[in-house]
Amino acid sequence: MKPYSLLCVEGGQTGQRRDLGAAAAYAALFVLGVMEGVIGCFHFGHSLGAVPVASLAFCALVLVTSVAGAAGMGTALGGVLPAIGWMAASFVLTLPTAAGSVVVTSTSAGEWYLYGGAACAAVGVVVSFRQRRRRPAVAGGRERAHEERTVDG
């Protein structure tokens, strides 16, 4: 059996698979945001005394998901999609039904959940865009430093 190099293998299908994988990852991030919103809407009311601990935890979770999604995907869209999913689910569940009932009530925990979550989602989106803008400059600086060392010997 002759050894062969992987450099000779066609890369057309792997590029298509990579694109499909990225699309699936972006869809999963959006669905994760929706799931966080749905679960948060039904469990935001848990508190320790007067402190709405669950509301604050779900707000922090939205922020972490947005920042981690952007860092993991390497694009700002990775941070935007979980925030959009959370907002869509949370705000749809705050709309009153025909009978007038709502899932997220107008309590301090509900307000912390909605307003704090929206603020954390916005911060996560801004951080996602700032991370993306800084990343190419760092990579370019490393490449230039490597080129300078190579040229100098």
C-alpha positions in Angstrom: 0.0 0.0 0.0 1.4 3.4 -1.1 1.4 6.3 1.4 -0.4 9.3 0.1 -0.7 12.9 1.1 -4.0 14.5 2.2 -3.0 17.6 0.2 -3.9 15.7 -2.9 -7.5 15.1 -1.8 -10.2 17.3 -3.4 -11.5 19.9 -1.0 -14.8 20.8 -2.7 -17.0 18.6 -0.5 -15.3 19.6 2.7 -16.0 23.3 1.9 -19.7 22.5 1.4 -19.7 20.5 4.7 -18.0 23.3 6.5 -20.7 25.7 5.3 -23.4 23.4 6.2 -21.9 22.9 9.7 -21.6 26.6 10.2 -25.3 27.1 9.2 -26.3 24.4 11.6 -24.2 26.0 14.4 -25.8 29.4 13.8 -29.3 27.7 13.8 -28.4 26.0 17.1 -27.3 29.3 18.6 -30.6 30.8 17.7 -32.6 27.8 19.1 -30.5 28.0 22.3 -31.5 31.6 22.7 -35.2 30.7 22.1 -34.9 27.9 24.7 -33.3 30.2 27.2 -36.2 32.7 26.7 -38.9 30.0 27.1 -37.4 28.4 30.1 -36.6 31.8 31.7 -40.2 33.0 31.2 -41.5 30.2 33.2 -38.9 30.2 35.9 -37.9 33.9 36.4 -39.9 34.2 39.6 -37.7 32.1 41.9 -36.1 34.4 44.5 -34.2 34.4 47.8 -36.1 36.8 49.9 -36.6 40.0 47.9 -33.7 39.3 45.5 -34.9 37.8 42.1 -32.0 35.4 41.8 -33.5 33.4 38.9 -34.1 36.6 36.9 -30.6 37.8 37.4 -29.2 34.4 36.6 -31.1 34.2 33.3 -29.9 37.7 32.4 -26.3 36.7 33.0 -26.9 33.5 30.9 -28.1 35.6 27.9 -25.0 37.7 28.2 -22.6 34.7 28.5 -24.3 32.9 25.6 -24.0 35.9 23.3 -20.3 36.5 24.1 -19.4 32.8 24.0 -21.4 32.3 20.7 -19.4 35.2 19.1 -16.1 33.9 20.4 -16.8 30.3 19.3 -18.0 31.1 15.8 -15.5 33.9 15.3 -18.2 36.3 14.0 -20.6 38.8 15.5 -23.5 36.9 14.1 -22.7 34.1 16.6 -23.5 36.6 19.4 -26.4 38.3 17.7 -28.5 35.1 17.1 -28.8 33.9 20.7 -29.9 37.4 21.7 -32.5 37.6 19.0 -33.8 34.2 19.9 -34.1 35.2 23.6 -35.8 38.4 22.7 -38.2 36.8 20.3 -39.3 34.1 22.8 -39.4 36.4 25.9 -41.3 39.2 24.3 -43.8 36.8 22.6 -44.5 35.2 25.9 -45.2 38.6 27.5 -48.0 39.4 25.1 -51.4 38.9 26.7 -53.7 36.2 25.4 -57.3 36.8 24.4 -58.3 36.1 28.0 -55.8 38.7 29.2 -53.3 36.3 31.0 -49.6 36.6 30.5 -46.6 34.4 31.3 -44.2 37.1 32.5 -46.0 39.1 35.1 -45.5 42.7 36.0 -43.6 42.0 39.3 -40.1 43.2 40.2 -38.8 39.7 39.2 -40.6 40.0 35.8 -39.2 43.5 35.2 -35.7 42.4 36.2 -36.0 39.5 33.8 -37.3 41.5 30.8 -35.3 44.7 31.2 -32.2 43.2 32.6 -32.3 40.4 30.0 -32.7 43.0 27.2 -29.8 45.0 28.5 -27.6 42.0 28.8 -28.5 40.9 25.3 -27.6 44.3 24.0 -24.3 44.3 25.9 -23.6 40.8 24.5 -24.2 42.0 20.9 -22.0 45.1 21.4 -19.2 42.9 22.9 -19.6 40.5 19.9 -19.1 43.3 17.4 -16.1 44.7 19.4 -14.5 41.2 19.7 -14.7 40.7 15.9 -13.3 44.1 15.1 -10.2 43.5 17.3 -9.4 40.0 16.2 -8.0 40.8 12.7 -5.6 43.4 14.0 -4.1 41.0 16.5 -3.6 38.3 13.8 -2.1 40.8 11.4 0.3 42.0 14.0 1.5 38.4 14.7 2.0 37.7 11.0 4.0 40.9 10.5 6.2 40.1 13.5 6.8 36.6 12.1 7.6 38.0 8.7 10.1 40.5 10.2 11.9 37.8 12.1 12.0 35.6 9.0 13.4 38.5 6.9 16.0 39.5 9.5 17.1 35.9 9.9 
